[in-house]
């Protein structure tokens, strides 16, 4: 993808790509990464659609449950 291709994208598409790049960088595993760091954090975006519009929605088997306002799916 070139810079000209990025200029053609809508703001929603750019936000989607940006959220996924941020998640990939944040979740990167390094030699000093601990398991606790991988599992005890709030999500950055919906794993189904990449949306940033989600809310906490109770618990499921002791894990925080979330609801995505864009794709109407639940995730933990």
C-alpha positions as CSV (number, residue, x, y, z in Angstrom):
1,X,0.0,0.0,0.0
2,X,1.4,3.4,-1.0
3,X,0.9,6.8,0.5
4,X,-1.5,7.6,-2.4
5,X,-3.6,4.6,-1.5
6,X,-3.8,5.8,2.1
7,X,-5.0,9.2,0.9
8,X,-8.0,7.6,-0.8
9,X,-9.3,5.9,2.3
10,X,-12.1,7.3,4.4
11,X,-11.6,8.4,8.0
12,X,-13.4,5.3,9.2
13,X,-11.1,3.0,7.2
14,X,-8.1,4.9,8.5
15,X,-9.3,4.5,12.1
16,X,-9.8,0.8,11.5
17,X,-6.3,0.3,10.2
18,X,-4.8,2.5,12.9
19,X,-6.6,0.5,15.6
20,X,-5.3,-2.8,14.3
21,X,-1.7,-1.5,13.9
22,X,-1.8,-0.2,17.4
23,X,-3.1,-3.5,18.7
24,X,-0.4,-5.4,16.9
25,X,2.4,-3.2,18.3
26,X,0.9,-3.2,21.8
27,X,0.4,-7.0,21.9
28,X,3.8,-7.8,20.5
29,X,5.5,-10.5,22.5
30,X,9.1,-9.8,23.6
31,X,11.6,-11.8,25.6
32,X,10.6,-10.0,28.8
33,X,6.9,-10.2,28.3
34,X,5.0,-11.9,31.1
35,X,1.8,-13.9,30.7
36,X,0.1,-11.6,33.1
37,X,0.7,-8.6,30.7
38,X,-1.0,-10.5,27.9
39,X,-4.2,-11.3,29.7
40,X,-4.9,-8.6,32.2
41,X,-5.6,-5.6,30.1
42,X,-8.7,-3.9,28.5
43,X,-9.1,-4.4,24.8
44,X,-8.2,-1.6,22.4
45,X,-10.8,-2.5,19.8
46,X,-13.5,-5.0,19.0
47,X,-11.8,-8.3,17.9
48,X,-14.6,-8.9,15.4
49,X,-14.8,-5.6,13.5
50,X,-12.0,-3.4,14.9
51,X,-14.4,-0.8,16.2
52,X,-13.4,1.5,19.1
53,X,-17.1,1.8,20.2
54,X,-17.6,-0.9,22.8
55,X,-18.7,-0.9,26.5
56,X,-18.2,-3.1,29.5
57,X,-21.2,-5.5,29.7
58,X,-20.9,-7.6,32.9
59,X,-18.8,-10.7,33.5
60,X,-18.6,-14.2,32.0
61,X,-16.9,-16.9,34.1
62,X,-15.1,-14.2,36.0
63,X,-13.8,-12.4,32.9
64,X,-14.9,-8.9,31.9
65,X,-17.4,-9.0,29.1
66,X,-17.7,-6.3,26.4
67,X,-20.4,-5.3,23.9
68,X,-19.5,-3.8,20.5
69,X,-21.9,-1.0,19.6
70,X,-21.0,-1.3,15.9
71,X,-21.3,-5.0,15.1
72,X,-23.5,-5.9,18.1
73,X,-21.3,-8.8,19.2
74,X,-20.0,-9.7,22.7
75,X,-16.4,-10.5,23.5
76,X,-14.2,-11.1,26.6
